[in-house]
């Protein structure tokens, strides 16, 4: 009887690890696809100076559909990443707010993609400008706060503590870069915005890579307990 229960528990852990490993690889692929789409569309759209043009300028017009799709897939990937990490961390490392921030940030990213705002040659009405402005701010803030909270939470899980330290540093750097972009208006708007985006992508890539490693390990010290214990609020 005990052997059967032990075998069943191991099978469930293996199934969970497989799902989390797939999620990790999916997020890695989505981050890479977003970067490729952003670089390719900017290279093809020679009417804009990438140093000064924000990424949202490229959402409308030729080849913009590829970037819209990349925005939407990245938003879904960020939400999936937060949920997968929650499943393999100790209860003390979980915060109910963390996945909510990523889900909200991912949804805001989708809205931003479908309401690109005005760009030279592609004007938007007042409602479009308002929706784009609010959703863009929400996506940066919600995901940035989620990055900080997720990274700090991982410090409370002994199995993740080593990985958490660079994640905390990268999340803090990204948040500082965001506010530098917002407040220092003399910076080139395109380059400074894309530097912030690059830091966000690097953080997601690093977390997904560490999740892949945790899910690949035969046993995770925190995963079995995390699936059985309630989540703190």
C-alpha positions as CSV (number, residue, x, y, z in Angstrom):
1,X,0.0,0.0,0.0
2,X,2.7,2.4,1.0
3,X,4.8,1.5,-2.0
4,X,1.8,2.2,-4.2
5,X,1.2,5.6,-2.6
6,X,4.9,6.4,-2.9
7,X,4.9,5.4,-6.6
8,X,1.8,7.6,-7.2
9,X,3.4,10.5,-5.5
10,X,6.6,10.2,-7.5
11,X,4.5,10.0,-10.7
12,X,2.7,13.2,-9.8
13,X,6.0,14.9,-9.1
14,X,7.4,13.7,-12.4
15,X,4.4,14.9,-14.2
16,X,4.6,18.3,-12.5
17,X,8.3,18.6,-13.3
18,X,7.6,17.8,-17.0
19,X,4.9,20.5,-17.2
20,X,7.2,23.1,-15.5
21,X,10.2,22.2,-17.7
22,X,7.9,22.6,-20.8
23,X,6.8,26.0,-19.5
24,X,10.4,27.0,-18.9
25,X,11.4,26.1,-22.5
26,X,8.2,27.8,-23.8
27,X,9.0,31.0,-22.1
28,X,12.6,30.9,-23.3
29,X,11.3,30.4,-26.8
30,X,8.8,33.3,-26.5
31,X,11.4,35.7,-25.1
32,X,13.7,34.8,-28.0
33,X,10.9,35.2,-30.5
34,X,10.0,38.6,-29.1
35,X,13.6,39.8,-29.4
36,X,13.9,38.5,-32.9
37,X,10.6,40.1,-34.0
38,X,11.5,43.4,-32.4
39,X,14.9,43.5,-34.1
40,X,13.6,42.3,-37.5
41,X,10.7,44.7,-37.6
42,X,12.9,47.7,-36.7
43,X,15.4,46.6,-39.4
44,X,12.6,46.4,-42.0
45,X,11.1,49.8,-41.1
46,X,13.7,52.2,-42.2
47,X,11.4,55.2,-41.9
48,X,12.0,55.4,-38.2
49,X,15.2,56.0,-36.3
50,X,15.4,53.1,-33.8
51,X,17.5,55.2,-31.5
52,X,14.6,57.7,-31.0
53,X,11.5,55.8,-32.0
54,X,9.8,53.8,-29.2
55,X,9.0,50.2,-29.9
56,X,5.3,51.0,-30.1
57,X,5.8,53.0,-33.3
58,X,6.4,49.7,-35.1
59,X,3.1,48.1,-34.0
60,X,1.2,49.9,-36.7
61,X,2.1,49.7,-40.4
62,X,4.1,47.2,-42.4
63,X,5.2,44.1,-40.5
64,X,3.5,45.4,-37.4
65,X,1.4,42.3,-37.1
66,X,4.5,40.2,-36.2
67,X,5.3,42.5,-33.4
68,X,1.7,42.5,-32.2
69,X,1.8,38.7,-32.1
70,X,5.1,38.8,-30.2
71,X,3.7,41.2,-27.6
72,X,0.7,39.0,-27.0
73,X,2.7,35.8,-26.7
74,X,5.2,37.4,-24.4
75,X,2.3,38.6,-22.1
76,X,1.0,35.1,-21.9
77,X,4.4,33.7,-21.3
78,X,5.1,36.0,-18.4
79,X,1.9,34.9,-16.7
80,X,2.7,31.2,-17.3
81,X,6.2,31.7,-15.9
82,X,4.9,33.2,-12.7
83,X,2.4,30.4,-12.1
84,X,5.0,27.7,-12.9
85,X,7.6,29.2,-10.5
86,X,4.9,29.4,-7.8
87,X,4.4,25.6,-8.1
88,X,8.0,24.7,-7.5
89,X,8.8,27.1,-4.6
90,X,8.4,26.6,-0.9
91,X,5.2,28.1,0.7
92,X,7.2,30.9,2.4
93,X,8.5,32.1,-1.0
94,X,5.0,32.5,-2.4
95,X,3.0,35.7,-2.5
96,X,-0.6,35.7,-3.9
97,X,0.1,39.1,-5.4
98,X,3.0,37.9,-7.6
99,X,1.1,35.9,-10.2
100,X,-1.6,38.6,-10.2
101,X,0.9,41.3,-11.1
102,X,2.2,39.2,-14.0
103,X,-1.2,38.3,-15.3
104,X,-2.2,42.0,-15.1
105,X,1.0,43.0,-16.7
106,X,0.6,40.4,-19.5
107,X,-2.9,41.5,-20.2
108,X,-1.8,45.1,-20.3
109,X,0.9,44.2,-22.8
110,X,-1.8,42.6,-25.1
111,X,-3.9,45.8,-24.8
112,X,-0.9,47.9,-25.7
113,X,-0.3,45.8,-28.8
114,X,-3.8,46.2,-30.1
115,X,-4.0,49.9,-29.3
116,X,-0.6,51.1,-30.5
117,X,-1.2,54.9,-30.1
118,X,0.0,57.5,-32.6
119,X,3.1,57.2,-34.6
120,X,4.3,59.2,-37.7
121,X,2.1,58.3,-40.6
122,X,-0.3,56.3,-38.3
123,X,-2.3,58.6,-36.2
124,X,-4.7,57.4,-33.4
125,X,-7.8,59.0,-32.0
126,X,-8.0,60.4,-28.4
127,X,-9.4,57.2,-27.0
128,X,-6.6,55.2,-28.7
129,X,-4.0,57.4,-27.2
130,X,-5.5,57.1,-23.8
131,X,-5.8,53.4,-23.9
132,X,-2.3,52.9,-25.2
133,X,-0.8,55.3,-22.6
134,X,-2.5,53.6,-19.7
135,X,-1.9,50.1,-20.8
136,X,1.8,50.7,-21.6
137,X,2.4,52.3,-18.1
138,X,0.5,49.4,-16.5
139,X,2.5,46.7,-18.3
140,X,5.8,48.2,-17.3
141,X,4.8,48.9,-13.7
142,X,2.9,45.6,-13.0
143,X,5.6,43.4,-14.5
144,X,8.4,45.4,-12.9
145,X,6.8,45.1,-9.5
146,X,6.1,41.4,-10.1
147,X,9.8,40.9,-10.9
148,X,10.9,42.5,-7.7
149,X,8.3,40.6,-5.6
150,X,9.1,37.3,-7.2
151,X,12.8,37.7,-6.8
152,X,12.5,38.7,-3.1
153,X,10.2,35.8,-2.5
154,X,12.7,33.4,-3.9
155,X,15.2,34.5,-1.3
156,X,13.0,32.8,1.3
157,X,13.3,29.4,-0.5
158,X,16.6,27.7,0.4
159,X,16.5,25.8,-2.9
160,X,16.2,29.0,-4.9
161,X,18.3,31.3,-2.8
162,X,21.4,31.1,-5.0
163,X,19.4,31.9,-8.1
164,X,17.4,34.6,-6.4
165,X,20.4,36.9,-5.7
166,X,21.1,37.8,-9.4
167,X,17.4,38.0,-10.0
168,X,16.9,40.5,-7.3
169,X,19.8,42.6,-8.6
170,X,18.5,42.4,-12.2
171,X,14.9,43.3,-11.1
172,X,16.2,46.3,-9.1
173,X,18.3,47.4,-12.0
174,X,15.4,47.1,-14.4
175,X,13.1,49.1,-12.1
176,X,15.7,51.9,-11.7
177,X,16.2,51.9,-15.5
178,X,12.4,52.3,-15.9
179,X,12.2,55.3,-13.7
180,X,15.3,56.8,-15.3
181,X,13.6,56.5,-18.6
182,X,10.4,58.1,-17.3
183,X,12.0,61.0,-15.4
184,X,15.1,61.8,-17.6
185,X,13.3,63.2,-20.6
186,X,16.5,64.2,-22.4
187,X,17.4,60.5,-23.0
188,X,16.7,59.2,-26.5
189,X,13.2,57.8,-26.0
190,X,13.7,54.7,-28.2
191,X,17.1,53.6,-26.9
192,X,16.2,54.1,-23.2
193,X,12.9,52.3,-23.5
194,X,14.5,49.4,-25.3
195,X,17.2,49.2,-22.7
196,X,14.5,48.8,-20.1
197,X,12.7,46.1,-22.2
198,X,16.0,44.3,-22.6
199,X,16.5,44.1,-18.9
200,X,12.9,42.8,-18.4
201,X,13.5,40.1,-21.0
202,X,16.9,39.2,-19.5
203,X,15.2,38.7,-16.1
204,X,12.5,36.5,-17.6
205,X,15.0,34.5,-19.5
206,X,17.2,34.0,-16.4
207,X,14.2,32.9,-14.3
208,X,12.9,30.5,-17.0
209,X,16.4,29.0,-17.3
210,X,16.6,28.4,-13.6
211,X,13.1,27.0,-13.6
212,X,14.2,24.6,-16.3
213,X,17.1,23.5,-14.1
214,X,14.9,23.1,-11.0
215,X,12.3,21.0,-13.0
216,X,15.0,18.9,-14.5
217,X,16.5,17.9,-11.1
218,X,15.4,14.5,-9.9
219,X,14.1,15.9,-6.6
220,X,13.4,19.5,-5.7
221,X,13.7,20.2,-2.0
222,X,11.0,22.8,-2.2
223,X,8.7,21.4,-4.8
224,X,7.0,18.5,-2.9
225,X,6.3,20.7,0.1
226,X,5.1,23.6,-2.1
227,X,2.4,21.5,-3.7
228,X,1.0,20.3,-0.4
229,X,1.1,23.5,1.7
230,X,-1.2,26.5,1.5
231,X,-0.1,29.7,0.0
232,X,0.6,32.7,2.4
233,X,-1.2,36.0,1.8
